[in-house]
């Protein structure tokens, strides 16, 4: 099926998604800049260090996609070492190392922003990647497994890798070292809230829906009704996220540009490299796409929360975390369309 044919079958919301996302970003930035007291109001209540509206947006965004997962097919993913091993390598070895290198190469004179970017590189994606993968027609079951795997490794390895890349490795290389104070329990709470709640809800929906009304009703009646909610949640999250940092972003454009450059290179290299690796390993289009997006995306919620908790809400480290989704959202939306354009190359690949 060609990209044009795929686009023709999309709803108006899906077809013009880049327009809606751009509008949401602009609306958020303008609201944060011009609406008095909005930032303090949005931050009045927080869930695990994240503004309650953002937390709700993320949960609403992830639930419909996880409700679509066919959990009885997960065993076919867990047996696929061509997918699991490259994913672990990309997420927990190459990704953090690449961000470390880019941060030092491009921001040698800006230690706060450099540290913030390294923290972003350590926080592997467990939320928005679900949306990008679904839009690009990736393998939902594979995405669920890889996100769960990233979550486990995030709890175990985030603090260790933070210590290594911020303290140990710079000292070995004769560079400036810093420290990162973050507990495994804080990371575990983030994972349990932002992945655990929608995962349990999605699994329960499928099990109960199929048992009571059957799979045909669940997939042809229920899922089409809840599906658009994911994109509404995404747009709402983007508006709130950018509103919270609108003043910082619009008042420091040069700093944002300096932070954006290594992020652009990072997202491009991680996605393209992962895509090439998936194709070389003989993965199908759907699983190659899932591998690429799970490797390229980052957990901005965790990165921002850790930066704020460790260095303060107005720190350069926190600003670098905020610029992460500012760049990631439009870049990965663009890569969704690149992925769909490459889809016909995989038509004869094995599933």
Backbone torsions as a table, in degrees:
resi	resn	phi	psi	omega
1	UNK	NA	132.1	-177.4
2	UNK	-77.0	164.2	178.0
3	UNK	-61.7	-37.7	178.9
4	UNK	-62.4	-42.4	179.3
5	UNK	-65.1	-40.0	178.1
6	UNK	-62.1	-45.7	-179.1
7	UNK	-62.2	-36.1	-177.7
8	UNK	-65.2	-26.2	-178.5
9	UNK	-87.2	-7.7	-177.6
10	UNK	-78.4	153.7	173.9
11	UNK	-72.5	168.4	178.1
12	UNK	-59.2	-38.9	178.7
13	UNK	-60.9	-46.8	-179.6
14	UNK	-67.6	-44.4	-172.8
15	UNK	-63.2	-37.5	-177.6
16	UNK	-105.9	27.1	-177.3
17	UNK	-55.5	-44.0	178.5
18	UNK	-57.6	-35.6	178.6
19	UNK	-66.4	-45.2	-179.8
20	UNK	-65.1	-39.1	179.6
21	UNK	-66.1	-44.0	177.5
22	UNK	-60.7	-41.8	179.4
23	UNK	-65.3	-39.4	179.0
24	UNK	-64.3	-40.9	178.3
25	UNK	-63.1	-46.4	-180.0
26	UNK	-64.3	-44.4	179.1
27	UNK	-59.3	-44.5	179.1
28	UNK	-62.8	-45.8	180.0
29	UNK	-61.7	-44.9	-179.2
30	UNK	-67.2	-40.8	179.4
31	UNK	-63.6	-43.9	179.3
32	UNK	-63.9	-29.7	-178.3
33	UNK	-81.8	-36.7	-167.6
34	UNK	-112.2	-17.2	-178.4
35	UNK	-91.5	112.0	-177.8
36	UNK	-62.8	135.5	174.8
37	UNK	74.5	3.5	-177.1
38	UNK	-65.7	-43.8	-177.1
39	UNK	-61.9	-46.4	-179.8
40	UNK	-65.9	-34.1	177.8
41	UNK	-66.6	-43.3	179.5
42	UNK	-68.4	-29.3	-179.2
43	UNK	-91.4	2.4	-175.2
44	UNK	-60.6	-36.2	178.2
45	UNK	-124.2	130.9	-177.4
46	UNK	-125.9	149.1	174.2
47	UNK	-117.1	110.6	-178.9
48	UNK	54.7	41.1	177.6
49	UNK	84.1	-1.9	179.9
50	UNK	-109.5	136.2	178.3
51	UNK	-49.8	134.9	-178.0
52	UNK	-54.9	-44.0	177.6
53	UNK	-59.2	-38.8	177.2
54	UNK	-66.1	-43.1	179.4
55	UNK	-59.2	-45.3	179.1
56	UNK	-64.4	-41.2	178.4
57	UNK	-60.4	-42.4	179.5
58	UNK	-64.8	-42.6	-179.6
59	UNK	-65.3	-43.4	178.1
60	UNK	-64.3	-37.8	-178.6
61	UNK	-65.7	-39.3	-173.4
62	UNK	-85.0	-29.4	-173.7
63	UNK	-57.2	-51.1	-176.4
64	UNK	-60.3	-37.8	-179.2
65	UNK	-68.0	-42.2	179.1
66	UNK	-71.2	-23.1	174.2
67	UNK	-71.9	-22.2	179.6
68	UNK	-80.4	-18.9	-176.2
69	UNK	-64.0	134.2	173.6
70	UNK	-90.7	96.8	-171.3
71	UNK	-67.5	-18.9	177.4
72	UNK	-75.3	-4.9	178.9
73	UNK	-103.4	1.1	-174.2
74	UNK	-63.8	-27.2	-178.5
75	UNK	-64.0	-28.7	178.5
76	UNK	-68.9	-26.2	177.7
77	UNK	-79.0	-45.1	-176.7
78	UNK	-65.1	-20.3	177.5
79	UNK	-87.0	-9.1	-174.1
80	UNK	-89.9	90.5	-179.0
81	UNK	-68.2	-23.4	177.4
82	UNK	-64.6	-21.8	178.1
83	UNK	-97.3	-47.3	-172.9
84	UNK	-67.6	-46.4	-176.9
85	UNK	-65.7	-47.0	175.4
86	UNK	-60.3	-35.5	179.6
87	UNK	-63.0	-45.6	178.2
88	UNK	-62.3	-42.6	179.5
89	UNK	-62.7	-46.6	-177.7
90	UNK	-66.4	-43.5	-174.0
91	UNK	-77.0	-37.9	-169.3
92	UNK	-113.4	-2.9	174.9
93	UNK	-121.2	-61.5	-174.1
94	UNK	-72.3	-42.7	-177.3
95	UNK	-58.8	-57.7	178.6
96	UNK	-59.8	-38.9	-179.9
97	UNK	-65.6	-40.4	178.7
98	UNK	-64.5	-44.6	179.8
99	UNK	-65.1	-38.5	176.2
100	UNK	-58.8	-47.6	-178.7
101	UNK	-64.3	-45.1	-178.8
102	UNK	-65.9	-39.5	-179.4
103	UNK	-62.6	-43.2	-179.8
104	UNK	-74.0	-35.1	180.0
105	UNK	-70.4	-39.4	-172.2
106	UNK	-101.4	-16.8	179.6
107	UNK	-130.1	48.5	-177.1
108	UNK	-66.4	-22.8	-176.8
109	UNK	-100.5	3.5	-176.3
110	UNK	-128.1	79.2	-172.8
111	UNK	-61.8	-34.9	-178.7
112	UNK	-67.2	-46.5	179.3
113	UNK	-66.1	-37.6	179.7
114	UNK	-61.7	-45.4	178.8
115	UNK	-63.4	-41.1	178.3
116	UNK	-60.1	-41.3	179.0
117	UNK	-66.7	-38.5	178.7
118	UNK	-63.5	-38.5	176.6
119	UNK	-63.6	-41.1	176.5
120	UNK	-59.2	-42.0	-179.4
121	UNK	-64.9	-26.2	-179.7
122	UNK	-82.2	-21.8	-175.9
123	UNK	-90.8	97.3	-176.5
124	UNK	-79.0	146.6	-168.2
125	UNK	-70.7	134.5	174.2
126	UNK	-131.3	2.9	-174.8
127	UNK	-123.7	-80.2	-172.6
128	UNK	-62.5	-22.8	179.2
129	UNK	-59.2	-28.9	177.8
130	UNK	-60.1	-40.2	179.8
131	UNK	-70.2	-49.8	-177.8
132	UNK	-60.0	-42.7	179.8
133	UNK	-61.7	-42.3	-178.8
134	UNK	-67.2	-41.9	179.3
135	UNK	-64.1	-32.9	-178.9
136	UNK	-88.3	7.5	179.5
137	UNK	63.3	38.0	175.1
138	UNK	-76.7	-178.8	-178.3
139	UNK	-83.4	109.4	-177.3
140	UNK	-62.8	-42.3	-179.0
141	UNK	-64.3	-41.4	178.0
142	UNK	-64.7	-40.3	178.7
143	UNK	-61.5	-41.6	180.0
144	UNK	-62.1	-42.5	-179.6
145	UNK	-67.5	-46.0	-177.4
146	UNK	-66.8	-37.2	177.3
147	UNK	-65.7	-41.9	177.4
148	UNK	-63.2	-40.9	178.4
149	UNK	-63.6	-44.3	177.2
150	UNK	-60.4	-36.3	-178.8
151	UNK	-64.4	-44.1	179.1
152	UNK	-63.1	-47.4	-179.9
153	UNK	-65.2	-31.7	-179.9
154	UNK	-64.2	-43.2	179.2
155	UNK	-63.1	-42.6	-174.3
156	UNK	-80.1	-40.4	-166.2
157	UNK	-105.1	-16.4	-173.8
158	UNK	-58.3	-50.6	-179.5
159	UNK	-63.8	-40.4	-179.8
160	UNK	-64.3	-47.1	-179.2
161	UNK	-68.6	-33.5	175.4
162	UNK	-60.8	-45.3	176.3
163	UNK	-61.3	-42.6	-177.3
164	UNK	-67.3	-49.3	-173.4
165	UNK	-80.1	-20.7	-179.9
166	UNK	-100.6	-23.3	-177.1
167	UNK	-119.1	-55.3	-171.6
168	UNK	-72.0	-56.5	-175.9
169	UNK	-62.4	-44.5	176.4
170	UNK	-58.7	-39.1	178.8
171	UNK	-63.5	-41.5	177.1
172	UNK	-60.3	-37.0	-176.5
173	UNK	-90.2	2.6	-179.4
174	UNK	74.2	26.7	-178.8
175	UNK	-105.6	171.5	179.4
176	UNK	-69.9	130.2	-179.1
177	UNK	-104.4	157.2	175.3
178	UNK	-142.4	-178.5	-178.5
179	UNK	-129.9	159.3	-178.9
180	UNK	-133.9	117.7	-179.7
181	UNK	-99.1	101.9	178.3
182	UNK	-148.6	136.5	-178.0
183	UNK	-98.2	153.2	177.2
184	UNK	-62.0	-32.0	-179.2
185	UNK	-67.7	-38.2	178.4
186	UNK	-62.4	-41.5	178.8
187	UNK	-68.5	-41.2	179.1
188	UNK	-60.6	-39.6	178.0
189	UNK	-62.4	-41.8	178.8
190	UNK	-60.5	-44.4	179.7
191	UNK	-64.6	-45.1	-178.2
192	UNK	-62.9	-37.8	-179.0
193	UNK	-74.6	-54.4	-169.2
194	UNK	-84.7	-16.7	173.4
195	UNK	-114.1	-44.1	-174.0
196	UNK	-60.8	-46.6	-177.2
197	UNK	-62.8	-52.9	-179.9
198	UNK	-68.2	-28.6	178.3
199	UNK	-66.9	-46.6	178.2
200	UNK	-62.8	-42.6	179.9
201	UNK	-64.2	-42.8	179.7
202	UNK	-65.5	-42.4	179.2
203	UNK	-64.9	-43.9	-179.6
204	UNK	-65.0	-38.5	178.9
205	UNK	-59.8	-46.4	-178.4
206	UNK	-66.7	-46.4	-177.8
207	UNK	-62.5	-47.1	-178.0
208	UNK	-70.8	-43.7	-179.5
209	UNK	-61.1	-44.8	-179.7
210	UNK	-69.4	-36.5	-178.8
211	UNK	-69.2	-38.9	-175.4
212	UNK	-84.0	-43.7	-173.1
213	UNK	-116.6	-12.2	179.6
214	UNK	97.3	157.7	-176.9
215	UNK	-66.3	-37.7	-178.4
216	UNK	-61.1	-46.9	178.1
217	UNK	-62.5	-42.8	-176.3
218	UNK	-61.0	-44.0	-174.1
219	UNK	-86.9	-24.2	-178.8
220	UNK	-101.1	-19.4	-178.8
221	UNK	-114.2	-50.3	-174.3
222	UNK	-73.8	-52.3	-175.9
223	UNK	-60.9	-41.8	177.0
224	UNK	-60.5	-27.3	179.8
225	UNK	-76.5	-39.3	-177.2
226	UNK	-90.3	-16.7	-176.3
227	UNK	-53.6	-50.6	-178.1
228	UNK	-61.3	-20.0	-179.2
229	UNK	-60.4	-31.4	179.8
230	UNK	-60.7	-43.4	-179.3
231	UNK	-73.3	-33.8	174.3
232	UNK	-62.3	-42.2	177.9
233	UNK	-63.7	-40.0	177.9
234	UNK	-61.2	-48.6	-178.6
235	UNK	-64.3	-41.0	177.7
236	UNK	-62.2	-44.0	179.6
237	UNK	-61.0	-42.5	-179.6
238	UNK	-63.9	-43.9	179.1
239	UNK	-58.9	-49.3	-177.0
240	UNK	-66.2	-44.0	-178.7
241	UNK	-59.2	-45.7	-178.0
242	UNK	-76.4	-27.0	175.4
243	UNK	-66.2	-37.7	-179.4
244	UNK	-63.6	-30.3	-175.7
245	UNK	-118.9	14.2	-176.7
246	UNK	-56.5	-42.1	-177.3
247	UNK	-66.4	-44.6	179.7
248	UNK	-63.1	-43.5	-176.0
249	UNK	-67.7	-45.3	-176.2
250	UNK	-77.2	-22.4	-179.4
251	UNK	-90.0	-10.4	-179.4
252	UNK	-131.3	58.6	-174.1
253	UNK	-62.1	-37.1	-179.0
254	UNK	-67.6	-40.6	177.2
255	UNK	-62.3	-41.8	178.3
256	UNK	-60.7	-41.6	179.6
257	UNK	-64.0	-40.8	178.8
258	UNK	-63.7	-40.5	179.1
259	UNK	-70.7	-34.7	-174.7
260	UNK	-66.9	-34.3	-174.2
261	UNK	-60.0	-53.8	177.6
262	UNK	-62.6	-31.1	177.5
263	UNK	-65.5	-42.7	177.7
264	UNK	-59.0	-46.0	179.7
265	UNK	-63.6	-42.8	-178.5
266	UNK	-60.8	-52.7	-177.7
267	UNK	-61.2	-41.8	-179.7
268	UNK	-64.1	-46.4	-178.3
269	UNK	-68.0	-42.3	-178.8
270	UNK	-65.3	-43.6	-178.5
271	UNK	-67.7	-49.8	-177.7
272	UNK	-64.8	-41.9	179.0
273	UNK	-64.5	-40.4	178.9
274	UNK	-67.4	-39.0	178.7
275	UNK	-63.1	-44.4	179.3
276	UNK	-64.1	-39.6	179.6
277	UNK	-66.2	-41.4	178.6
278	UNK	-62.8	-40.6	179.0
279	UNK	-67.9	-41.0	178.9
280	UNK	-64.3	-31.6	179.9
281	UNK	-80.4	-4.6	178.6
282	UNK	80.1	22.9	178.2
283	UNK	-75.1	155.7	175.7
284	UNK	-68.6	169.4	177.1
285	UNK	-57.2	-47.5	-174.9
286	UNK	-61.0	-43.8	-177.9
287	UNK	-77.5	-31.6	174.0
288	UNK	-63.1	-43.4	178.4
289	UNK	-61.5	-44.1	178.8
290	UNK	-62.8	-43.5	177.7
291	UNK	-58.6	-44.5	-177.0
292	UNK	-65.8	-45.6	-176.7
293	UNK	-73.9	-35.8	177.9
294	UNK	-69.5	-25.9	177.3
295	UNK	-81.7	-34.8	-174.7
296	UNK	-82.3	-31.4	-176.0
297	UNK	-77.0	158.4	179.0
298	UNK	-132.6	155.3	-178.5
299	UNK	-86.0	81.6	-175.2
300	UNK	-64.6	-30.0	178.9
301	UNK	-59.2	-47.2	-179.8
302	UNK	-67.6	-44.2	-178.3
303	UNK	-60.0	-44.8	-179.9
304	UNK	-66.4	-44.0	-179.0
305	UNK	-61.4	-43.9	180.0
306	UNK	-66.2	-42.8	-179.4
307	UNK	-63.6	-41.7	179.9
308	UNK	-67.6	-44.4	-178.2
309	UNK	-64.6	-35.7	-175.4
310	UNK	-88.1	-41.4	-171.3
311	UNK	-116.3	-11.6	179.3
312	UNK	106.0	154.1	-174.3
313	UNK	-68.0	-27.0	-178.4
314	UNK	-100.4	11.4	-177.3
315	UNK	-75.4	160.4	174.6
316	UNK	-64.5	-32.1	178.2
317	UNK	-62.9	-41.4	178.8
318	UNK	-67.0	-39.1	178.0
319	UNK	-62.0	-41.5	178.2
320	UNK	-60.8	-38.9	177.1
321	UNK	-64.3	-38.2	-179.8
322	UNK	-69.2	-38.1	179.6
323	UNK	-66.4	-23.6	178.8
324	UNK	-49.8	-60.0	178.6
325	UNK	-68.0	-26.4	175.7
326	UNK	-57.1	-36.5	179.0
327	UNK	-92.3	-41.5	-175.0
328	UNK	-61.8	-43.0	-174.5
329	UNK	-59.8	-56.4	-179.7
330	UNK	-67.1	-35.0	-179.6
331	UNK	-65.0	-47.2	-177.8
332	UNK	-72.7	-28.6	171.7
333	UNK	-63.2	-43.8	176.6
334	UNK	-60.5	-39.2	-179.4
335	UNK	-70.6	-24.3	172.3
336	UNK	-58.7	-44.8	-179.3
337	UNK	-71.9	-34.4	174.2
338	UNK	-62.5	-43.6	179.9
339	UNK	-61.9	-43.9	178.4
340	UNK	-63.7	-34.2	177.9
341	UNK	-67.8	-29.8	179.1
342	UNK	-84.8	-6.0	-171.9
343	UNK	-59.1	-40.8	-176.0
344	UNK	-65.5	-19.6	176.1
345	UNK	-66.6	-20.9	-175.8
346	UNK	-103.5	7.2	-173.0
347	UNK	-56.8	-30.8	-176.8
348	UNK	-102.8	7.3	179.2
349	UNK	-74.9	150.1	177.8
350	UNK	-70.1	150.6	179.7
351	UNK	-77.1	NA	NA
